[in-house]
């Protein structure tokens, strides 16, 4: 069996076991979140030995050249010496905590130094004890703080802490940004369709604001889905944005309720394609629950949208403790 060496200790990996699981099984604390090779919070650096190519998928060239890899999906075929991913975090402070709904809190972070990012990308938030979770950015580059929308997850360690214990002034750190779900200038007349559930709204807000700020002239349709009307947070803000920009259209959607709430009623995917049956030439952004994201990707493609014009960010939650 392959042997994983970490900080002077050696651990034998079980057959087919990922490096992260080998280390956690032996009591080594490694920051991690999604366990699916998406969030990049479990990065380690290979000092000796080879790692599979798929454990570097999605990483930038600079990280790959330095030997970094995703430990949650890395199943080595031979012995491997690894090191912590030091120096990749940037210090930050919690500037503000604001409950947007019973289950969603807005977290604003003030950085020790400016962060270069694109609206809609995500960062990984690290608590002082090493706990890490990834969240999308609703803010725009150049703003004073980074804005995150955090849903309270059942038994969620980070979300529970942010809701119940964290206070303004609390020191944290972040890693990132990462992700390719962001607006690209160059086709200002192209129609845009954005759809997401829950806190999938966070990157979509950032993308919409970025497009409007850079002079996008084509129609921009944002669909936000929730189970019930009380899940449609920031609805007033989005209605005000629509009132101030003739190109922007906000469409709240609920699965349970009636249209008296001001929302469309029905499944998000069906609502979108029923209202936009022909999407050739459009660009799409879909975020939130992984099953809804996959369904929307498929339906937008079948309605004529090119696969290369569909950007997606599926919110994979950390496994329950």
Buried (B, 14 or more C-beta within 10 A) or exposed (E): EBBBBBEEEEBEBEEEBBBBBBBBEEEBEBBBBBBBBBBBBBBBBBEEBEBBEEBBEBBEEEBBEBBBBBBBBBBBEEBBBBBBBEEBBBEBBBBEBEEBBEBBBBBBBBBEEEBEBBBBBBBBBBBEEEBBBBBBBBBBBEBEBBBBBBBBBEEBBBBBBBBEEBEEEBEBBBBBBBBEBBBEEEBEEBBBBBBBBBBBBBBBBBBBBBBBEEEBEBBBBBBBBBEEBEBBBBBEEBEEBBEEBEBBBBBBBBBEBEEEBEBBBBEBBEBBBEEBEEBEBBBBBBBBBBEBBBBBBEBBBEBEBBEEBBBBBBBBBBEEE
